[in-house]
Amino acid sequence: MTDETRLHSAVGSDERTEIIDARGQRCPMPLLRTKRALAGLTDGGVIEVLSTDSASVSDIRRFTEKQGCTVYESTLDADVTRIKILKGRADNQLDSPQNKP
């Protein structure tokens, strides 16, 4: 099993994903909502942010990485960017016993 496969396995559970729908909201609201959600999330939890504000997308990415989180997916569909954030470092998730092959 590759590290990428184990990462997706580690973060693949929808029951641990909090969705922040910040479409139509301008900076700084998407970032503030992401900060608040991360504060209430335990390590290994996932946040999915939907945003139409391109400035917020780069701000969210920088902030989460400085907080020791992992942005493991970022996609643009029409005008909506979807960012998936793992609280904690991906290498910590990959090294946990339940994610070993």
C-alpha positions in Angstrom: 0.0 0.0 0.0 1.5 3.4 -1.0 1.7 6.4 1.4 -0.9 8.2 -0.7 -3.3 5.2 -0.5 -2.8 5.0 3.3 -3.4 8.8 3.6 -6.7 8.6 1.7 -7.6 5.6 3.9 -6.8 7.5 7.0 -8.9 10.5 6.0 -11.5 8.8 3.9 -14.2 8.5 6.6 -17.1 10.9 5.9 -18.3 10.7 9.5 -15.2 12.7 10.5 -15.5 15.3 7.9 -16.9 18.8 8.7 -18.0 20.7 5.7 -17.7 24.5 5.7 -19.8 26.0 2.9 -18.3 29.4 2.4 -19.5 29.9 -1.1 -20.4 33.5 -1.8 -18.6 34.7 1.3 -15.7 37.2 0.9 -12.4 37.3 2.8 -11.9 37.0 5.7 -15.1 34.9 6.5 -14.0 31.6 4.9 -10.7 31.8 6.7 -12.3 32.7 10.1 -14.8 29.8 9.7 -11.9 27.4 8.9 -10.0 28.6 12.0 -13.0 28.1 14.2 -13.7 24.6 12.8 -10.0 23.6 13.2 -10.1 24.7 16.9 -12.9 22.4 17.6 -11.5 19.4 15.7 -9.4 16.6 17.1 -6.2 15.4 15.4 -7.1 13.2 12.4 -10.3 15.0 11.8 -11.1 16.4 8.3 -12.5 19.8 7.2 -13.8 20.3 3.7 -14.0 24.0 2.7 -16.1 25.2 -0.3 -15.2 28.7 -1.4 -15.7 31.0 -4.3 -13.3 33.6 -3.0 -9.9 33.0 -4.6 -8.0 35.2 -2.0 -9.5 33.1 0.8 -8.2 29.9 -0.8 -4.5 30.9 -0.6 -5.1 32.3 2.9 -6.6 29.1 4.1 -3.8 27.0 2.6 -1.1 29.1 4.3 -2.9 29.2 7.7 -3.6 25.5 7.9 -0.1 24.6 6.9 1.4 26.9 9.6 -0.9 25.2 12.1 0.6 21.9 11.3 -2.3 20.6 9.2 -2.2 18.9 5.8 -4.1 20.2 2.8 -4.4 16.9 1.0 -6.8 17.8 -1.8 -7.7 21.0 -3.6 -9.9 21.1 -6.6 -11.6 23.8 -8.7 -15.0 23.0 -10.2 -16.7 25.8 -12.0 -16.1 28.7 -9.6 -16.0 26.7 -6.4 -12.7 25.6 -4.9 -12.9 22.5 -2.6 -10.1 22.2 -0.1 -9.8 19.1 2.1 -7.7 19.7 5.3 -6.5 17.0 7.7 -5.9 18.3 11.2 -2.4 17.2 12.0 0.4 16.1 9.7 -0.3 13.4 7.1 2.9 11.6 8.1 1.5 11.2 11.6 -1.6 9.6 10.2 0.5 7.4 7.9 2.6 6.2 10.8 -0.3 5.2 13.1 -0.6 1.4 13.5 -4.1 1.1 11.9 -2.7 2.5 8.7 0.2 0.1 8.3 -0.1 -2.5 5.4 
